Amino acid sequence: MEKKMRIQHIIGLGVAGNFAGHLEQAGEASDFANVKTSEASQPKAIFPFYVPAQQLDDFQFLSIYPLSANTINFPSDADNLQIEPEVALLCDIAYKEGKVISLKPTHFAAYNDCSIRRPNASKICEKKNWGKNSKGLSSTWIALDKFAQGGNIDNYRIACFHKRDGKLSEYGVDSPTIGYSYFHQKLLDWIIDRMNNQPDENPMNNIADLLEKANYPDKAVISIGATRYTEFGEHNFLQIGDTSIVVVYNAQQYSHQQIVKMAEKEQFNQDISALIQQVR
């Protein structure tokens, strides 16, 4: 059921605003003030965090592979860095005449959409990739039986912890995957639409253009949105020497308290997708 994978020949995309309240806590709601949505719960946009292409002009930084299963490199030009606990989907992409016609998720894993809080950034992606080891992805992928109501992913929850000087704190609100505003086929349909039709308007990138520049990759890692922060998580930023922990676990098999105990020891059972990163 679980498998270890090295993921590199992919495009990396993220969903912004798919958990009620997260953007407000992250101070990013104003970035999307002019983005029109068809309903209040709709996510705001998708953004690129990795594009395997030679020529990306102003966005050449997106060609650097940022994913790590154990390390966060602290950026040299910023200090307000936050964990963003998420679920990532590994998806197969199908195209027809240069348009995405289907996304098929096959696996899911714990993900840290680690982000710099840059109030003056013109694009979301400018807060997301500052080089190697600027994102987190667990090496333990869990196979999906289906990405639809009643599938195995529906039983999972997302927990997030921060450790400094041996002291463990809860950083994210332990949240069910089914708490995502858009999920299952509704989410996939919306992402496909954004991949084909999202305009190059602040704070968004034209994803169709990036897919073309990357020669239409057949796989994507898509992080589907960060949970809400605890009071501690909202007001505490990462420092060098800290440990970031994101855990995606089956709530039918484990209690939150059991996950806390594993986080304290930094040792998780093999059927849990855990992501433990040292900040360096």
C-alpha positions as CSV (number, residue, x, y, z in Angstrom):
1,M,0.0,0.0,0.0
2,E,2.8,2.4,0.9
3,K,5.7,3.0,-1.5
4,K,8.9,5.0,-1.5
5,M,9.4,7.0,-4.6
6,R,11.8,9.6,-5.9
7,I,9.8,12.1,-7.8
8,Q,11.6,14.4,-10.3
9,H,10.3,14.3,-13.8
10,I,7.1,16.1,-12.9
11,I,5.6,19.5,-12.8
12,G,4.9,20.8,-9.3
13,L,1.7,22.7,-8.6
14,G,-0.1,24.0,-5.5
15,V,-3.7,25.0,-4.7
16,A,-4.1,28.3,-2.9
17,G,-7.1,28.9,-0.6
18,N,-8.6,25.4,-0.2
19,F,-9.0,25.4,3.6
20,A,-11.3,28.0,5.1
21,G,-9.3,30.7,7.0
22,H,-5.8,29.7,6.0
23,L,-5.1,32.7,3.7
24,E,-6.3,35.1,6.3
25,Q,-4.0,33.6,9.0
26,A,-1.1,33.6,6.5
27,G,-1.7,37.3,5.7
28,E,-2.3,36.5,2.1
29,A,-6.0,37.1,1.6
30,S,-5.3,40.6,0.2
31,D,-3.2,39.0,-2.6
32,F,-6.4,37.5,-4.0
33,A,-8.7,40.5,-3.5
34,N,-9.2,40.8,-7.2
35,V,-9.4,37.1,-8.1
36,K,-13.0,36.3,-9.0
37,T,-14.4,32.9,-7.9
38,S,-17.8,31.4,-8.7
39,E,-18.6,30.5,-5.1
40,A,-17.2,31.5,-1.7
41,S,-15.6,28.2,-1.0
42,Q,-13.8,27.9,-4.3
43,P,-10.0,28.0,-4.1
44,K,-8.3,31.1,-5.4
45,A,-5.7,29.8,-7.9
46,I,-3.1,27.2,-8.6
47,F,0.6,28.2,-8.6
48,P,3.8,26.5,-9.9
49,F,6.5,25.5,-7.5
50,Y,8.6,23.4,-9.9
51,V,8.7,23.5,-13.7
52,P,11.2,21.2,-15.4
53,A,12.1,23.5,-18.3
54,Q,15.3,25.1,-19.7
55,Q,13.8,28.5,-20.6
56,L,11.4,30.2,-18.1
57,D,12.6,33.8,-18.4
58,D,11.6,35.7,-15.2
59,F,10.6,32.4,-13.6
60,Q,13.8,30.5,-14.1
61,F,14.0,29.9,-10.4
62,L,11.1,27.5,-10.8
63,S,13.4,25.1,-12.8
64,I,15.4,24.3,-9.6
65,Y,14.1,21.1,-8.0
66,P,12.9,22.1,-4.5
67,L,11.5,19.0,-2.9
68,S,13.2,17.3,0.0
69,A,12.1,14.5,2.4
70,N,14.4,15.7,5.3
71,T,15.7,19.2,5.0
72,I,14.6,22.8,4.7
73,N,17.3,25.3,3.5
74,F,16.7,28.6,5.2
75,P,16.5,31.4,2.6
76,S,19.2,33.9,2.6
77,D,17.0,36.9,2.1
78,A,14.0,36.3,4.4
79,D,13.3,35.3,7.9
80,N,9.5,34.9,8.2
81,L,9.2,31.3,7.1
82,Q,6.2,29.1,7.9
83,I,5.4,25.4,7.6
84,E,2.3,24.8,5.5
85,P,0.9,21.3,6.2
86,E,-0.8,19.8,3.2
87,V,-1.7,16.6,1.3
88,A,0.1,16.2,-2.0
89,L,-1.4,14.1,-4.8
90,L,0.7,12.3,-7.4
91,C,-1.2,12.6,-10.7
92,D,-1.0,11.2,-14.2
93,I,-1.8,14.0,-16.8
94,A,-3.4,13.3,-20.1
95,Y,-3.4,15.9,-22.9
96,K,-5.2,16.4,-26.2
97,E,-4.0,19.1,-28.6
98,G,-2.0,20.8,-25.9
99,K,-4.9,20.9,-23.4
100,V,-5.1,18.9,-20.2
101,I,-8.1,16.5,-20.5
102,S,-7.7,14.5,-17.4
103,L,-5.8,14.2,-14.1
104,K,-5.7,10.8,-12.4
105,P,-4.4,10.8,-8.8
106,T,-2.6,7.5,-8.0
107,H,-1.0,8.2,-4.6
108,F,-1.0,10.8,-1.8
109,A,1.6,11.9,0.8
110,A,2.4,14.4,3.5
111,Y,3.7,17.7,2.1
112,N,5.1,21.0,3.5
113,D,4.4,23.9,1.2
114,C,7.0,25.9,3.2
115,S,6.5,29.6,2.4
116,I,8.2,32.9,2.9
117,R,5.7,35.6,4.0
118,R,6.5,38.3,1.3
119,P,3.8,40.9,1.4
120,N,5.1,42.6,-1.8
121,A,5.5,39.5,-4.0
122,S,3.7,40.0,-7.3
123,K,3.3,36.2,-7.9
124,I,2.5,33.4,-5.4
125,C,5.3,31.3,-6.8
126,E,7.9,33.9,-5.6
127,K,7.2,32.8,-2.0
128,K,7.4,29.1,-2.8
129,N,10.7,28.1,-4.4
130,W,14.0,29.7,-3.2
131,G,16.2,26.8,-4.4
132,K,17.0,23.3,-3.3
133,N,15.3,22.0,-0.2
134,S,12.7,24.7,0.0
135,K,9.7,22.3,-0.1
136,G,8.9,19.2,1.8
137,L,7.5,15.9,0.4
138,S,7.4,12.7,2.4
139,S,9.0,9.7,0.7
140,T,6.2,7.5,1.9
141,W,3.4,7.6,-0.7
142,I,0.0,5.9,0.1
143,A,-1.8,4.3,-2.9
144,L,-5.3,5.7,-3.6
145,D,-8.0,3.1,-4.1
146,K,-10.1,5.9,-5.6
147,F,-10.2,9.7,-5.4
148,A,-14.0,9.8,-4.8
149,Q,-16.3,9.8,-1.8
150,G,-15.7,6.8,0.3
151,G,-12.1,6.3,-0.9
152,N,-9.3,5.5,1.6
153,I,-8.0,9.1,1.6
154,D,-11.2,10.2,3.3
155,N,-10.1,8.4,6.5
156,Y,-6.9,10.4,6.8
157,R,-6.1,13.5,8.8
158,I,-3.3,16.1,8.6
159,A,-1.3,16.9,11.7
160,C,1.6,19.4,12.0
161,F,4.3,19.9,14.6
162,H,7.2,22.2,15.3
163,K,10.2,21.3,17.5
164,R,12.7,23.7,18.9
165,D,15.3,22.8,21.6
166,G,13.5,19.5,22.2
167,K,10.1,21.2,22.8
168,L,7.3,19.9,20.6
169,S,4.4,22.3,19.7
170,E,1.3,21.8,17.6
171,Y,1.7,24.1,14.6
172,G,-1.3,23.2,12.5
173,V,-4.9,22.3,13.5
174,D,-5.3,18.6,13.1
175,S,-7.7,18.4,10.2
176,P,-9.5,15.8,8.2
177,T,-8.8,15.6,4.5
178,I,-12.5,15.8,3.8
179,G,-12.3,19.3,5.4
180,Y,-10.8,20.6,2.1
181,S,-13.3,23.0,0.5
182,Y,-12.8,21.3,-2.9
183,F,-12.0,17.6,-2.9
184,H,-12.4,14.5,-5.1
185,Q,-13.6,15.1,-8.7
186,K,-14.8,18.7,-8.0
187,L,-11.2,19.6,-7.1
188,L,-9.7,17.8,-10.2
189,D,-12.2,19.4,-12.6
190,W,-11.3,22.9,-11.1
191,I,-7.5,22.2,-11.3
192,I,-7.8,21.0,-15.0
193,D,-9.7,24.2,-15.8
194,R,-7.0,26.3,-14.1
195,M,-4.2,24.4,-15.9
196,N,-5.8,25.2,-19.2
197,N,-7.3,28.6,-18.6
198,Q,-5.7,30.5,-15.7
199,P,-4.5,33.9,-16.9
200,D,-1.2,35.5,-16.3
201,E,-2.6,38.1,-13.9
202,N,-1.3,38.9,-10.4
203,P,-0.8,36.9,-8.3
204,M,-1.3,34.0,-10.8
205,N,0.8,32.4,-13.5
206,N,-0.4,31.1,-16.9
207,I,0.0,27.4,-16.2
208,A,-0.8,26.3,-19.8
209,D,2.3,28.3,-20.9
210,L,4.5,26.6,-18.3
211,L,3.2,23.1,-19.3
212,E,4.2,23.9,-22.9
213,K,7.7,25.1,-21.9
214,A,8.1,21.9,-19.9
215,N,7.2,19.8,-22.9
216,Y,3.9,18.6,-21.4
217,P,5.1,16.5,-18.4
218,D,3.0,13.4,-17.9
219,K,3.0,13.6,-14.1
220,A,2.3,16.2,-11.5
221,V,2.8,16.6,-7.8
222,I,-0.1,18.8,-6.7
223,S,-0.3,20.1,-3.1
224,I,-4.0,20.7,-2.5
225,G,-4.0,23.3,0.2
226,A,-2.7,24.1,3.7
227,T,-4.7,23.6,6.9
228,R,-5.4,26.3,9.5
229,Y,-2.7,27.2,12.0
230,T,-2.9,26.8,15.7
231,E,-2.3,30.1,17.7
232,F,1.3,29.0,18.1
233,G,1.7,28.2,14.3
234,E,0.2,31.5,13.3
235,H,2.6,33.6,15.3
236,N,5.9,31.5,15.3
237,F,8.2,31.4,12.4
238,L,10.9,28.8,11.6
239,Q,14.5,29.3,12.7
240,I,17.7,27.4,11.8
241,G,17.9,24.3,14.0
242,D,14.1,23.8,14.2
243,T,12.4,20.6,13.1
244,S,9.2,20.7,11.0
245,I,6.9,17.6,11.1
246,V,3.9,17.0,8.8
247,V,1.9,13.8,9.3
248,V,-0.9,12.3,7.1
249,Y,-2.4,9.4,9.1
250,N,-5.4,7.1,9.1
251,A,-7.7,8.3,11.8
252,Q,-9.4,4.9,11.9
253,Q,-6.1,3.3,13.0
254,Y,-4.5,6.1,15.1
255,S,-5.6,8.7,17.6
256,H,-4.2,12.2,17.6
257,Q,-2.4,11.4,20.9
258,Q,-0.6,8.4,19.4
259,I,0.6,10.7,16.6
260,V,1.8,13.3,19.1
261,K,3.9,10.5,20.9
262,M,5.4,9.4,17.6
263,A,6.2,13.1,16.8
264,E,8.0,13.5,20.1
265,K,10.2,10.5,19.2
266,E,10.3,11.5,15.5
267,Q,9.5,7.9,14.7
268,F,6.4,6.9,12.8
269,N,4.9,3.6,11.7
270,Q,5.4,2.6,8.1
271,D,1.7,3.0,7.2
272,I,1.8,6.7,8.0
273,S,3.1,9.3,5.6
274,A,5.4,11.4,7.7
275,L,7.6,14.3,6.7
276,I,10.4,15.3,9.2
277,Q,12.6,18.1,8.1
278,Q,15.5,19.9,9.8
279,V,15.9,23.6,9.1
280,R,19.4,24.4,8.1
